[in-house]
Amino acid sequence: MKENREKIQELLREKDIRVTRQREAILEVIFESEKPVTATYIFSRLQDGCPNLKLSTVYRNMNLFVGKGILRKLSLGIENNESYFELIRDEHHHHLICIHCNSVLPLDCPLGEFEEKIKEETAYILIDHSVKIFGICPHCQKYSKA
């Protein structure tokens, strides 16, 4: 945890963002998560340790982090339409989404060769691509069979 805190402080300084306890706490939740999270999730995780924290503060900071290139905001097409956020990392990936519980699982991108083929066949300069795969997670499969 202390290792993450030092990384977070360094990242905030690199992006010219004032280091505050609330910003550190918000980013710590995201650093510890292996999948995209919502502002509501972050808020619920921090309520005990930061009783003065407001959901609007979490949203405001998340949008600041997006604007500064720390986080990526995702629209995953989930029923609740809540935005998800994840750290911008070097590896490109996609998302597998459970249609029952809305859990999100990052997936490695298998489309490198396909992208090259598209470039050759069309002469397009490809900018980006995004894949969302919807299904039912193992937990929900067990629950629905009971």
C-alpha positions as a printed Julia matrix, in Angstrom:
146×3 Matrix{Float64}:
   0.0     0.0     0.0
   2.81    2.42    0.84
   4.4     1.57   -2.53
   1.17    2.52   -4.31
   0.9     5.74   -2.31
   4.37    6.84   -3.44
   3.51    6.0    -7.08
   0.26    7.92   -6.76
   1.94   10.99   -5.3
   4.56   10.93   -8.06
   1.89   10.51  -10.75
  -0.14   13.44   -9.41
   2.93   15.68   -9.33
   3.93   14.64  -12.89
   0.46   15.66  -14.09
   0.55   18.98  -12.16
  -2.28   17.94   -9.86
  -2.18   19.03   -6.24
  -1.7    16.02   -3.95
  -4.55   15.67   -1.45
  -5.55   12.86    0.87
  -8.85   12.38   -1.01
  -7.15   12.19   -4.42
  -4.64    9.7    -3.09
  -7.44    7.57   -1.61
  -9.46    7.62   -4.85
  -6.47    6.59   -6.94
  -5.46    3.95   -4.42
  -8.81    2.17   -4.89
  -8.28    2.27   -8.66
  -4.66    1.06   -8.4
  -5.8    -1.9    -6.28
  -8.62   -2.85   -8.64
  -7.85   -5.23  -11.48
 -10.9    -4.16  -13.43
 -12.75   -0.94  -14.27
 -14.69    0.63  -11.4
 -17.47    3.2   -11.02
 -17.36    6.39   -8.98
 -20.11    4.9    -6.8
 -17.92    1.87   -6.08
 -14.98    4.11   -5.12
 -17.22    6.25   -2.92
 -18.58    3.19   -1.09
 -15.04    1.84   -0.52
 -13.87    5.16    0.97
 -16.85    6.17    3.14
 -15.45    4.69    6.37
 -11.94    6.13    5.99
 -13.03    9.5     4.54
 -16.36   10.39    6.21
 -16.37   13.93    4.73
 -15.97   12.67    1.17
 -18.9    13.38   -1.15
 -19.84   11.44   -4.27
 -19.64   14.68   -6.25
 -16.0    15.04   -5.13
 -15.24   11.56   -6.41
 -16.83   12.36   -9.79
 -15.03   15.7   -10.05
 -11.66   14.09   -9.34
 -12.32   11.18  -11.7
 -13.06   13.64  -14.51
  -9.91   15.6   -13.63
  -7.89   12.37  -13.85
  -9.45   11.58  -17.23
  -8.59   15.05  -18.51
  -4.99   14.7   -17.32
  -4.53   11.29  -18.97
  -4.41    9.19  -15.8
  -7.74    7.4   -16.27
  -9.85    6.24  -19.18
 -13.63    6.68  -18.98
 -15.53    3.72  -20.37
 -19.09    3.47  -21.58
 -19.66   -0.25  -21.4
 -23.29   -0.43  -22.49
 -24.44   -1.71  -19.14
 -28.07   -1.09  -18.18
 -27.36    1.37  -15.36
 -25.43    3.61  -17.81
 -22.92    4.44  -15.08
 -19.46    5.25  -16.4
 -16.57    3.0   -15.51
 -12.99    4.18  -15.05
  -9.67    2.41  -15.35
  -6.01    3.36  -15.22
  -4.44    4.07  -18.56
  -1.76    1.42  -18.87
   0.56    0.5   -21.69
  -1.26   -2.65  -22.74
  -4.29   -2.43  -25.01
  -7.25   -4.56  -23.92
 -10.98   -5.13  -24.25
 -13.8    -5.98  -21.84
 -16.02   -8.97  -21.07
 -19.21   -7.84  -19.32
 -21.71   -9.95  -17.37
 -25.27   -9.05  -18.35
 -26.61  -10.05  -14.91
 -24.24   -8.54  -12.33
 -22.43   -6.03  -14.6
 -19.0    -7.33  -13.58
 -16.3    -6.32  -16.04
 -13.28   -8.45  -16.9
 -10.39   -7.03  -18.95
  -9.28   -9.22  -21.87
  -6.01   -9.18  -23.8
  -6.42   -7.89  -27.34
  -6.21  -10.64  -29.97
  -6.76   -8.32  -32.95
  -3.2    -7.31  -33.93
  -2.97   -9.51  -37.03
  -6.54   -8.67  -38.02
  -5.74   -4.95  -37.83
  -2.73   -5.44  -40.11
  -4.89   -7.3   -42.63
  -7.48   -4.5   -42.61
  -4.75   -1.89  -43.19
  -3.34   -3.85  -46.13
  -6.74   -4.47  -47.73
  -8.16   -0.98  -47.28
  -5.14    1.37  -47.09
  -6.77    2.96  -44.04
  -4.7     4.41  -41.22
  -6.31    2.76  -38.21
  -6.6     4.93  -35.12
  -8.2     2.7   -32.51
 -10.61   -0.14  -31.95
 -12.8    -1.28  -29.09
 -14.49   -4.59  -28.4
 -17.14   -5.3   -25.76
 -18.23   -8.89  -25.28
 -21.36   -9.62  -23.23
 -22.08  -12.87  -21.44
 -22.99  -14.44  -18.1
 -20.18  -14.84  -15.54
 -19.6   -18.17  -13.7
 -21.01  -16.73  -10.45
 -24.28  -15.7   -12.1
 -24.5   -19.03  -13.94
 -24.4   -20.86  -10.6
 -26.92  -18.47   -9.06
 -29.39  -18.76  -11.93
 -29.28  -22.59  -11.8
 -30.1   -22.73   -8.09
